[in-house]
Amino acid sequence: MVRGGALQITPWERQALQMLADGQTAADVADRLGMSAPDTTTLLAELFGAMGAETQAEAIAAADRRGLLACATLVNDATSSSAHPSDS
């Protein structure tokens, strides 16, 4: 959370954000981290709020901007192609 004006997140919070960025659901996060779904939802909402995000997408984007994610693959279905560039 925010401490001393800077956002500091725990390893659990970082893992949860990474899982969400990788396309997993809050239920997946709860299962993986051994938490109840309601507790996970509450903790994610608090984390999103601390990041100034109202939605999961905003939280992932904020985490990416802050360098908190190992790698976020954001795909826009409207512009993505099913063919891989090396398939040509």
N, C-alpha and C positions, 0 to 999 in steps of 0.2 A: 504494500500500500504506500501511500505518500508519507514519507518521513523526512523532515528537514527540508521540505520543498521539492524533493526529488522522489520519483517513483521507484520504490524498491520492492521487488516481488520475490516470493519464496520459490524454492525449487518446484513445489507442487503447483503454484500458480503458473510458472513458466511451462511446465509439462502440460498443464491443462490448456493453456493458450496454444501451444504447439499442436496438440491433438486437434483442437478446433480448426486451426489453420490447415491441418492436413485433411480436413473434411469429416472428422469424426463428430459425433453428437455429444451433447451434455450427458446423455445416458451412457455412452461409451466411456466418457471421462469418469463418470461415477463408478462404472464396473471396473475399469482399469485401476483406479486409485482406491477402491474398496470403500467408497462412501455411498450414502443413500442419495437417491436422485434429488429429493428436496434440498438436502444440505449442499449438494453440488450446485444446484441452481442458485441458491442463495449466495454461496461464496463467489460464483461467477458474476452474479449481478453486482456484488460489492466491488469486485475487481474491475469490472467494466466501468462502474461509476468512478472509481479512483483514477481510471485512465481517461476520464472525460468522454466515455463512449456510451451511447444509448443502445447500440445494437452489437450483436456478435461481429458483424462485418466491420464496424467502426473500431471495435476492440482489437481485432486482428490487424487492421491497417495501422492502428496506433502502436501496437507491439512491434510490427515490422519496421515502422519509422524509427523506433527507439532501439532497434537492433536486438530485440528480445527473442526473435525466432531464428531457428537454424536455417530454415528455408521455407518460404511460403509460396506455394504455386497457386496463383489466382488465374482462373480460366474464365474467359467470357465466351459462352457458348455461341453467341452471335458472330464472333470473329474468329473462333478457332476452327482449324481444319482437321479432318479426321486422318489425313495423310501426313505421315512423318516426312520432313524435308529430305531425309536420306533415302526415302523410297522412290525418288524420282529417277 
